[in-house]
Amino acid sequence: MRFLHSADLHIDRSFEGVHLLSEKVKTQLPAINQKIIRNLVDVALEKAVDFVLLAGDTFHQARPSLKVQHDFFAQLQRLGEAQIPVYMIFGNHDYYDPQRYWFAFPENVILFSSEEVQTVQGTTKNGETYAISGFSYQHPWITENKVTEFPARAAVDYHIGLYHGDQAGERYAPFSISEMKQKGYDYWGLGHIHVPKTLSEQPPILYPGTPQGKTKKEQATGVILADLTPQGPTIERLEIAEIAWQKQVVSLADVTASNAVLPAIIERLKSPGSRLLHLVLTDVQQLPPDWFPAAEKNEWLTYLNERLAQTEPLQVIYALEVEQANEDKIALAVSEDYMLQFLAMYESPEMFADRLSDLLQHPLIQRGITHESFQEEVLQQAKQLLKDDFQWEE
């Protein structure tokens, strides 16, 4: 029996931490969400799976837009035409309310619409029988361990558990691996954690991660192709992302003139795939002292992204740093660990909000950026600036 396991698509979520984009890129990035759904369906058809599992947070919003719903259902109907069922649970982001959907789900989509654990059974085209047990969120969080509600293994060839939760959390259906194993299931398809993670190999208890990273922390992505046989499971992780978050180091060792820097960067960023780039410039000792005024960094990013937008595939620089040689840095008589401990104080949301209370009331932040993502980006940039500009004691 073969199936595709995906989770945390968050198909209506925007890319975070990406600024100073060209007009062309502003129209291209939102279209990636639709392409990811298409890619997932393409893989399911190519691999001739018996069914597809969607383990929660398919949508980023509890009330997805009409267009997002239409595009998603259109792709699922392609699976229906191939007689491939889709088993779908809802997570803490897209918690289920039937009144929020403008269209009926396609007939091949089997919803687990209740917070009570439900079990459905099916038969593959080859005559193998299976059962799938799962539940959905109907609220933004579930504090109970839901594993205890899952039934004992059914009298079928294979039994699968669908579960959206956090093993170590308190609000997102906490669970224990040992309790899952005690159920005797052949596979547990998890959702909620955005990076691929294996909690157990026998039986497989797996997070596939998000298929498409939407932040710089989501660099490892994918879906799982699983084959269950009497001899045991075979697991393969497949990459379907349209664009990758990457760090690229560009050496300027052979560049001696300021006006040669930008052409050299553009030439060295050629790539066969689409990327969101953290660009690091190194070996800058041959350049004049004032070759890169820090106040002009945003101008550089805007210019580079405008130029990169004229080429294919899509490339966007979301962060730019210059790695200075130690002799160019200001020496301080304190350790880097001390600096990191100092910054750690501001990881407290309360401390951060207290120090930046006026700024956090700015309409731009209130309207378009979450406090959590703003705090994370500010601290990351502060840490990077301190590392770039100062030499710390060992």
VOGU-3710 file (C-alpha; in Angstrom, 3 decimals, decimal comma):
1> mrflhsadlh> 0,000/0,000/0,000  1,421/3,377/-1,007  0,404/6,848/0,161  1,618/10,437/0,306  1,793/12,148/3,722  1,848/15,944/3,840  1,180/18,507/6,564  1,392/22,210/7,337  0,906/23,475/3,804  -0,248/26,878/5,147
11> idrsfegvhl> -1,153/27,658/1,557  -2,514/31,154/2,282  0,462/32,260/4,378  2,740/34,984/3,036  6,533/34,768/2,998  7,929/36,401/6,147  11,100/38,457/6,521  11,300/39,323/2,814  11,397/43,043/2,048  12,535/45,514/-0,620
21> lsekvktqlp> 11,125/43,411/-3,451  10,731/44,361/-7,086  7,184/44,745/-8,404  7,647/41,593/-10,475  8,624/39,508/-7,446  5,690/40,857/-5,427  3,380/39,177/-7,913  5,436/35,977/-8,207  5,730/35,029/-4,527  1,973/34,703/-3,814
31> ainqkiirnl> 1,590/32,458/-6,870  4,019/29,969/-5,329  1,338/28,832/-2,878  -0,873/27,645/-5,725  2,080/25,904/-7,399  2,833/23,924/-4,232  -0,640/22,380/-4,242  -0,180/21,505/-7,906  3,245/19,996/-7,176  1,811/17,831/-4,413
41> vdvalekavd> -0,936/16,532/-6,683  1,552/15,964/-9,519  3,708/13,789/-7,231  0,704/11,823/-5,993  -0,332/11,087/-9,583  3,207/10,314/-10,743  3,808/7,899/-7,859  0,366/6,281/-8,320  -0,460/6,458/-4,611  -3,492/4,762/-3,119
51> fvllagdtfh> -4,416/7,880/-1,132  -3,109/11,180/0,266  -2,932/12,189/3,951  -3,145/15,883/4,929  -2,260/16,129/8,621  -3,575/19,594/9,501  -2,910/23,306/8,917  -3,549/22,977/5,207  -4,677/26,596/5,449  -2,905/29,262/7,481
61> qarpslkvqh> -6,160/31,007/8,332  -9,254/29,614/9,997  -11,231/31,425/7,262  -9,346/30,916/3,964  -10,190/33,264/1,109  -12,563/32,287/-1,685  -9,722/32,143/-4,226  -7,540/29,952/-2,003  -10,439/27,552/-1,469  -11,243/27,409/-5,188
71> dffaqlqrlg> -7,646/26,747/-6,240  -7,198/24,080/-3,566  -10,400/22,223/-4,424  -9,592/22,351/-8,148  -6,343/20,489/-7,493  -8,019/17,916/-5,238  -10,509/17,221/-8,012  -7,582/16,105/-10,183  -6,948/13,399/-7,595  -10,653/12,551/-7,643
81> eaqipvymif> -10,512/12,004/-11,404  -7,731/9,473/-10,759  -9,838/7,866/-7,991  -7,318/8,806/-5,287  -8,931/9,582/-1,908  -7,663/12,395/0,309  -7,917/11,999/4,093  -7,783/15,409/5,752  -7,673/16,645/9,330  -7,665/20,268/10,512
91> gnhdyydpqr> -5,058/21,780/12,831  -4,816/24,709/15,209  -4,515/27,266/12,376  -7,326/26,032/10,131  -9,565/24,630/12,889  -12,743/23,340/11,323  -16,004/25,228/10,934  -18,139/24,176/7,937  -19,656/27,673/7,657  -16,292/29,062/6,526
101> ywfafpenvi> -16,183/27,251/3,191  -17,740/28,671/0,040  -17,587/25,364/-1,815  -18,336/21,765/-1,010  -15,239/19,622/-0,583  -14,728/17,274/-3,559  -16,284/13,833/-3,164  -12,888/12,121/-2,932  -11,982/14,146/0,201  -12,781/12,432/3,495
111> lfsseevqtv> -12,846/14,945/6,351  -12,234/14,231/10,000  -14,432/17,090/11,131  -14,767/16,406/14,873  -12,495/16,797/17,890  -13,562/13,269/18,776  -11,379/10,575/17,216  -13,028/8,978/14,192  -12,024/5,941/12,141  -12,709/5,296/8,466
121> qgttkngety> -11,892/2,181/6,499  -11,045/1,609/2,858  -9,697/-0,846/0,311  -6,956/-0,184/-2,233  -7,235/-1,097/-5,905  -5,097/-4,150/-5,102  -7,528/-5,322/-2,451  -5,526/-4,305/0,638  -7,697/-3,147/3,528  -6,825/-0,221/5,753
131> aisgfsyqhp> -8,189/1,923/8,568  -7,332/5,566/9,301  -8,064/7,124/12,699  -7,834/10,844/13,361  -9,406/14,006/14,772  -9,549/17,709/13,903  -9,297/20,902/15,881  -12,509/22,893/16,206  -10,756/25,522/18,339  -7,317/27,200/18,191
141> witenkvtef> -5,932/24,703/20,718  -6,490/21,323/22,320  -4,898/20,712/25,714  -5,759/17,003/26,039  -3,625/14,052/25,019  -5,772/12,595/22,224  -3,803/9,360/21,769  -5,738/7,749/24,608  -8,932/8,167/22,545  -7,602/6,307/19,509
151> paraavdyhi> -9,082/2,820/19,120  -7,138/-0,416/19,223  -5,814/-1,678/15,909  -8,631/-2,703/13,577  -8,828/-6,069/11,807  -7,349/-4,718/8,563  -4,082/-5,102/6,681  -2,850/-1,671/7,795  -3,948/0,870/10,396  -2,792/4,529/10,296
161> glyhgdqage> -3,105/7,317/12,862  -3,448/10,958/11,776  -2,390/13,389/14,506  -1,769/17,151/14,597  0,069/17,981/17,792  3,232/18,791/19,706  4,858/16,132/21,832  6,328/18,686/24,248  3,614/21,336/24,089  0,654/22,100/26,298
171> ryapfsisem> -1,863/23,668/23,936  -1,504/21,490/20,871  -2,649/17,963/21,722  0,444/16,788/23,658  1,261/13,097/23,263  3,793/10,420/24,107  5,554/8,178/21,606  5,183/5,124/23,825  1,400/5,501/23,904  1,316/5,724/20,121
181> kqkgydywgl> 3,375/2,560/19,805  1,048/0,711/22,183  -1,817/1,133/19,723  -0,118/-1,295/17,318  -0,644/0,924/14,274  1,509/0,596/11,160  2,105/4,333/10,690  1,479/7,636/12,473  1,195/10,673/10,168  1,918/13,788/12,220
191> ghihvpktls> 1,492/17,490/11,604  2,296/20,779/13,404  6,125/20,818/13,425  7,393/22,577/10,280  10,662/20,683/9,852  10,995/16,984/8,912  11,340/14,896/12,059  11,403/11,163/12,771  10,117/10,259/16,236  10,156/6,509/15,591
201> eqppilypgt> 11,175/4,188/12,777  9,247/1,113/13,939  6,480/1,910/13,509  7,097/5,129/11,537  5,963/8,150/13,580  6,853/11,061/11,322  6,526/14,794/10,768  6,983/15,499/7,050  7,627/19,214/7,690  6,080/21,940/5,601
211> pqgktkkeqa> 6,226/21,393/1,805  7,259/25,029/1,247  9,206/27,110/3,754  7,671/30,519/4,400  10,368/31,771/6,811  14,159/31,529/6,889  13,902/28,876/9,641  12,011/26,514/7,320  14,866/25,460/5,067  14,287/21,684/5,317
221> tgviladltp> 10,959/20,906/3,646  9,125/18,083/1,908  6,453/15,401/1,875  6,667/11,682/2,654  6,062/8,834/0,230  5,345/5,715/2,288  5,036/2,091/1,180  3,615/-0,331/3,745  4,189/-4,025/3,052  4,022/-7,235/5,138
231> qgptierlei> 7,841/-7,089/5,225  7,835/-3,576/6,727  7,648/0,096/5,730  9,699/1,969/3,138  9,904/5,723/3,657  11,085/8,299/1,112  11,166/12,049/1,635  10,364/14,048/-1,506  11,091/17,721/-2,179  8,278/19,690/-3,832
241> aeiawqkqvv> 9,174/23,277/-2,809  9,097/25,930/-5,516  11,683/28,152/-3,861  14,408/27,416/-1,287  15,746/29,517/1,600  19,532/29,434/1,385  22,661/31,175/2,628  25,257/31,932/-0,065  28,781/33,141/0,551  30,251/35,271/-2,253
251> sladvtasna> 34,003/35,956/-2,192  35,190/39,346/-3,451  38,884/38,432/-3,180  39,507/39,357/-6,828  37,515/42,631/-6,734  39,491/45,809/-6,035  37,207/48,618/-7,251  33,920/49,659/-5,634  32,129/49,926/-8,975  32,958/46,290/-9,759
261> vlpaiierlk> 31,258/44,868/-6,658  27,611/44,863/-7,777  28,286/43,306/-11,230  30,427/40,636/-9,541  27,644/39,768/-7,081  25,011/39,444/-9,809  27,285/37,248/-11,927  28,062/34,928/-8,997  24,446/34,476/-7,946  23,486/32,516/-11,048
271> spgsrllhlv> 21,589/29,402/-10,008  19,506/26,631/-11,618  16,783/26,958/-8,975  14,637/29,661/-7,375  16,010/30,913/-4,057  15,469/33,306/-1,153  19,006/34,310/-0,224  20,917/35,360/2,835  23,931/36,822/1,049  27,298/36,958/2,830
281> ltdvqqlppd> 30,140/38,918/1,205  33,653/37,821/2,222  37,304/38,563/1,361  36,730/42,295/1,027  40,211/43,381/2,148  41,235/44,506/-1,370  38,411/47,047/-1,592  38,629/50,715/-0,503  37,723/51,408/3,155  34,436/53,146/2,291
291> wfpaaeknew> 33,254/50,705/-0,387  30,105/49,686/1,522  28,444/52,434/3,628  26,128/50,639/6,061  23,473/53,329/5,590  23,136/52,292/1,935  22,413/48,609/2,586  18,705/48,960/1,716  19,612/50,715/-1,535  21,888/47,796/-2,391
301> ltylnerlaq> 19,166/45,262/-1,633  16,621/47,160/-3,731  19,019/47,459/-6,658  20,173/43,833/-6,533  16,629/42,514/-6,294  15,514/44,691/-9,211  18,358/43,296/-11,325  17,783/39,688/-10,228  14,083/40,033/-11,070  15,092/40,398/-14,738
311> teplqviyal> 16,609/36,918/-14,780  15,304/33,383/-14,395  14,849/31,498/-12,153  13,450/33,702/-9,389  16,042/34,886/-6,858  15,473/37,284/-3,971  18,014/38,583/-1,443  16,301/38,991/1,922  19,454/39,610/4,009  22,895/41,011/3,244
321> eveqanedki> 25,960/40,993/5,460  29,644/41,709/5,015  32,073/39,439/6,817  34,899/41,618/8,061  38,384/40,367/8,885  39,142/40,375/12,611  41,691/43,177/12,232  38,911/45,439/10,921  36,675/44,848/13,931  36,555/46,766/17,203
331> alavsedyml> 38,051/44,634/19,975  36,061/44,317/23,192  37,247/42,877/26,507  34,144/40,707/26,948  33,227/37,336/25,500  30,694/36,597/22,788  28,873/34,375/25,292  28,373/37,406/27,528  26,888/39,326/24,600  24,522/36,468/23,788
341> qflamyespe> 23,421/36,211/27,417  22,686/39,928/27,404  20,563/39,655/24,249  18,749/36,636/25,708  17,025/38,966/28,178  15,147/40,495/25,261  13,843/37,103/24,141  11,226/37,589/26,831  8,159/39,028/25,020  7,379/41,172/28,070
351> mfadrlsdll> 10,889/42,674/28,259  10,975/43,298/24,494  7,534/44,915/24,485  8,428/47,112/27,476  11,603/48,488/25,830  9,973/49,065/22,427  6,424/49,898/23,495  6,194/53,074/21,394  7,535/51,412/18,249  5,205/48,416/18,613
361> qhpliqrgit> 2,239/50,795/18,413  3,283/51,949/14,928  0,423/51,311/12,427  2,694/49,317/10,091  3,519/46,787/12,803  -0,048/46,706/14,074  -1,343/46,058/10,573  1,144/43,827/8,826  3,666/42,174/11,168  3,164/39,923/14,164
371> hesfqeevlq> 4,984/40,954/17,331  6,655/37,535/17,452  8,145/37,724/13,957  9,199/41,376/14,495  10,941/40,478/17,772  12,716/37,526/16,169  13,958/39,622/13,238  15,170/42,509/15,430  17,121/40,198/17,734  18,621/38,283/14,833
381> qakqllkddf> 19,789/41,479/13,137  21,189/42,856/16,399  23,121/39,638/16,989  24,503/39,702/13,445  25,588/43,349/13,676  27,390/42,705/16,962  29,212/39,727/15,445  30,129/41,650/12,287  31,448/44,815/13,917  33,194/43,612/17,070
391> qwee> 35,915/41,142/17,958  35,023/39,298/21,148  37,382/37,746/23,663  37,668/33,957/23,687
//
